[in-house]
Amino acid sequence: MKVRLYKGNCDIAGRTSPLSLYDTKLATYTEEDAFDHKASVGFIKIYGLPVKTFYSVNKHLLKKKKK
């Protein structure tokens, strides 16, 4: 572990471990990665459903606030 000490603060500057669960092939967005980029479209749609539902239920309240 690398730490940076400055004016009474201790910040983590980096860390490595042979037992790390971090996999750069899953964390990067290059042609060589293992991540299926098509999956992100579905994730964004599913993740956005609560916002769409909230708006459709409360749009009359939001319009009143604008006036």
SULWO-V552934 format. One line per field, one symbol per residue. psi: psi as a letter, one per 30 degrees, with the letter a starting at -180 (. if undefined). burial: b if it has 16 or more other C-alpha atoms within 10 Angstrom, else e. A space follows every 10 residues. Layout:
BEGIN
psi = ???
burial = ???
END
This chain:
BEGIN
psi = kkkkkkhgkj kkflklkfgk fkjfffflil fflfkjffff eeeeeeffee eeeeeeegee eeeeef.
burial = eeeeeeeeee eeeeeeeeee eeeeeeeeee eeeeeeeeee eeeeeeeeee eeeeeeeeee eeeeeee
END
